[in-house]
Amino acid sequence: NILGPAIQGQMWGGLIYNNLFDGNSANYYPCVADISVYIDYSYLDTLRIANNTVRNNSTDSACIDLRVSLQYMTPPVHGYIEVYDNEFTENTGKSMVRVRVPYNNNNPATDFLYMENNIYVNPNCQYELYDDVPYGSPNLDVSNNYWGSTYLSYVDCVIYYYFYFANLSVLYYMPILTAPPM
């Protein structure tokens, strides 16, 4: 039990793997992870968030907040942040995961996110995923996740993206998993 983010800091890569984040809380700050991720051609490492169980955490903000700074990427690269095989359940907050890129992004053509095979079941979060990446940046592909339902109208309601606010990037979530991954 931690009051405030369990993980906080600036990262150029690394591994957050096989952890249990249970019962953390914070007001106005992420309760699980508050990470600034810097990606540029001189640090060609990947931040992997995988095989974690994140449950029963509460915040007024996002449970996990990923702020991504894309610097001087030539040529375009893929998958510098990988979020996969995680279980996000029974958390409370504005959103479970928030992904954002500053509006002064130096390379809007970089495909930086891989997010698949996660379980999102957080009825006390307003949004499971909050896309705060500006329009003109890469579209986000978050297909092959389990969102707690197979109804597309439900999934549309638990993801905040371009169709809520046209100044954001487009997010693709199809196909969706019809059952939690094993």
Salt bridges, closest charged atoms under 4 A:
ASP22 OD2 - ARG55 NE 3.06
ASP34 OD1 - ARG67 NH1 2.42
ASP65 OD2 - ARG67 NH1 3.79
ASP65 OD2 - ARG100 NH2 2.65
GLU82 OE1 - ARG48 NE 2.99
ASP111 OD2 - HIS78 ND1 3.20
ASP132 OD2 - ARG98 NH2 2.49
